[in-house]
């Protein structure tokens, strides 16, 4: 085959084949956790699956009117005794979208349960993510191969991978991917002309509007779009059809107003006001522009309108944004302890961590934003804004890290394309005479080699640090520990489902609420949402109070229906030091899982203290970070956890051998030994104790290195007198 025919075939088939391979790669890496068991991942997906199942049942039973039925459904499996109005959920668009898709697929012959669909759907969205990234990069560079690189990057970048992983049935897989499609169509709509540009604009607006009721964080997409459209009259030539396109974009973003939540209040949401402002400025710009250029006086007038509008908004609506969104805009709000800080996904991420994770892609993306700013196109506005905002979001809020993955998959190929394209050979390099053509050819090869070298720098971390860490079990298979596969919670949920009365009420710390409601099929007092902070605080107080006070809380929940059994579940983790340190002398002793951050409730006590509003020093020694004697002797959870304190072991760091035991921690600067608090395994409440008895405990699931986990379920059997 001649070189010309080879290049022709490559240009014709290379890009479609490459895109297909990127999609297959994206799906393959996201399916890796499935080999450990077919389960939903993490906690929230269990509730979202449950809510979707209710939507499916309502539509099957009542047709289109089933949607209204769903919006009036009160879920009494959650937040006992109050329940939870499903219509009040901001993410009802997630349930409607997937109920319709699932029912449509089933109508054409899909033989799968809703649970199976829910586990696989995020993976499919991850596969689709390669296409909008390709569309954006190709539009910004005109280079299909740079765009193809972006598709392969989005397939393996870790931030988005986690949010589109197997079993991750939440709003995020749909919102991130559809939001990226919206940006791609938005660029095409604004930059193109004719009827197709109106279609692109309208579809972009519909997607942008609908994802607002799929996931709350979608407001970040709307914010980027609003800011970009606001800047158009100041930075670009303005066409007469700009207001029409902006109207087609803005009107569909009002879709959330048709849902019970947020309802009509959505009309005045800050990102909507931003889009209205862009539309107003677009009308003014189009009306005053001459040959596409907006006169200086018109620009000054638009700036005055903007300043006045912002000032009025800040004056009239100082609390328009919730604490969660304000903490993104101002991370300093999270310096002091608060319930917000007790959620891992809402912590900030350091810039060093970002650079360590993404490496050279960050630098290439910054370069890409710089090169784009030199162009006078809409993509040269919206992409840099998205890059800057995504980098800020990623460092401010761990949950929003996928925005950075999308931004880097878009920005890094753009940066690489322009950086390499701008390397031009000077006369001294090319020379003159007969060798000119050969030297130019070698120069092209040199630029290609540079691209390959940069890709090679990324290839190894992509495999070793991005893809392979995804080869792990989903959360419920590990019992939400750092130990690997551990069936403690799977067995506990099975026992709850099969062995407790159907009207039982289960109290556990909020991490496990959705598992109890869905996998355990029992009513929970608190779950993973934060819709009832008062009730979360009450459960935290119950765990941290002594038995007498805790029974008062148990009686409070018993009072709503004395016939309903009340159970309390606690999750304990620890380690056998005789195996950890290979020292037979330590046989029979235990180490709290708190020391190693294994994931048990002993590590959740800090969050309980914040929610209860109690004094931390009463429960945790500020010097050692370990529990005080008061904790084990005077708190309900201290009594329910199966570890009984013995003393501080002195360990020789050179041999790993224990050389002694002390009743107290030795605070000496030059003390030669490491110190660990040791415990023995022992239960305070047994199967016959009163008024709290042990109803069930899973086996102590122990790994070869001595790390173990166990769920203990207690029943309140005291006499409730009303």
HELIX and SHEET records of a PDB file:
HELIX    1   1 UNK A    3  UNK A    9  1                                   7    
HELIX    2   2 UNK A   10  UNK A   14  3                                   5    
HELIX    3   3 UNK A   15  UNK A   30  1                                  16    
HELIX    4   4 UNK A   32  UNK A   36  5                                   5    
HELIX    5   5 UNK A   44  UNK A   62  1                                  19    
HELIX    6   6 UNK A   65  UNK A   71  1                                   7    
HELIX    7   7 UNK A   86  UNK A   88  5                                   3    
HELIX    8   8 UNK A   92  UNK A  107  1                                  16    
HELIX    9   9 UNK A  114  UNK A  141  1                                  28    
HELIX   10  10 UNK A  144  UNK A  156  1                                  13    
HELIX   11  11 UNK A  158  UNK A  163  1                                   6    
HELIX   12  12 UNK A  171  UNK A  191  1                                  21    
HELIX   13  13 UNK A  195  UNK A  210  1                                  16    
HELIX   14  14 UNK A  211  UNK A  213  5                                   3    
HELIX   15  15 UNK A  216  UNK A  218  5                                   3    
HELIX   16  16 UNK A  219  UNK A  235  1                                  17    
HELIX   17  17 UNK A  242  UNK A  252  1                                  11    
HELIX   18  18 UNK A  255  UNK A  258  5                                   4    
HELIX   19  19 UNK A  263  UNK A  268  5                                   6    
HELIX   20  20 UNK A  270  UNK A  288  1                                  19    
HELIX   21  21 UNK A  296  UNK A  316  1                                  21    
HELIX   22  22 UNK A  323  UNK A  329  1                                   7    
HELIX   23  23 UNK A  331  UNK A  334  5                                   4    
HELIX   24  24 UNK A  339  UNK A  342  5                                   4    
HELIX   25  25 UNK A  344  UNK A  346  5                                   3    
HELIX   26  26 UNK A  351  UNK A  358  1                                   8    
HELIX   27  27 UNK A  360  UNK A  372  1                                  13    
HELIX   28  28 UNK A  379  UNK A  396  1                                  18    
HELIX   29  29 UNK A  398  UNK A  400  5                                   3    
HELIX   30  30 UNK A  401  UNK A  421  1                                  21    
HELIX   31  31 UNK A  427  UNK A  430  1                                   4    
HELIX   32  32 UNK A  433  UNK A  435  5                                   3    
HELIX   33  33 UNK A  436  UNK A  461  1                                  26    
HELIX   34  34 UNK A  462  UNK A  467  3                                   6    
HELIX   35  35 UNK A  468  UNK A  470  5                                   3    
HELIX   36  36 UNK A  475  UNK A  477  5                                   3    
HELIX   37  37 UNK A  488  UNK A  499  1                                  12    
HELIX   38  38 UNK A  510  UNK A  512  5                                   3    
HELIX   39  39 UNK A  513  UNK A  518  1                                   6    
HELIX   40  40 UNK A  533  UNK A  544  1                                  12    
HELIX   41  41 UNK A  547  UNK A  558  1                                  12    
HELIX   42  42 UNK A  577  UNK A  580  1                                   4    
HELIX   43  43 UNK A  584  UNK A  586  5                                   3    
HELIX   44  44 UNK A  601  UNK A  603  5                                   3    
HELIX   45  45 UNK A  605  UNK A  612  1                                   8    
HELIX   46  46 UNK A  616  UNK A  618  5                                   3    
HELIX   47  47 UNK A  629  UNK A  634  1                                   6    
HELIX   48  48 UNK A  636  UNK A  640  1                                   5    
SHEET    1   A 2 UNK A  74  UNK A  75  0                                        
SHEET    2   A 2 UNK A  84  UNK A  85 -1                                        
SHEET    1   B 4 UNK A 523  UNK A 524  0                                        
SHEET    2   B 4 UNK A 505  UNK A 507  1                                        
SHEET    3   B 4 UNK A 566  UNK A 575  1                                        
SHEET    4   B 4 UNK A 591  UNK A 592 -1                                        
SHEET    1   C 5 UNK A 523  UNK A 524  0                                        
SHEET    2   C 5 UNK A 505  UNK A 507  1                                        
SHEET    3   C 5 UNK A 566  UNK A 575  1                                        
SHEET    4   C 5 UNK A 707  UNK A 716 -1                                        
SHEET    5   C 5 UNK A 692  UNK A 697 -1                                        
SHEET    1   D 5 UNK A 523  UNK A 524  0                                        
SHEET    2   D 5 UNK A 505  UNK A 507  1                                        
SHEET    3   D 5 UNK A 566  UNK A 575  1                                        
SHEET    4   D 5 UNK A 707  UNK A 716 -1                                        
SHEET    5   D 5 UNK A 701  UNK A 702 -1                                        
SHEET    1   E 3 UNK A 658  UNK A 662  0                                        
SHEET    2   E 3 UNK A 643  UNK A 652 -1                                        
SHEET    3   E 3 UNK A 673  UNK A 681 -1                                        
END                                                                             
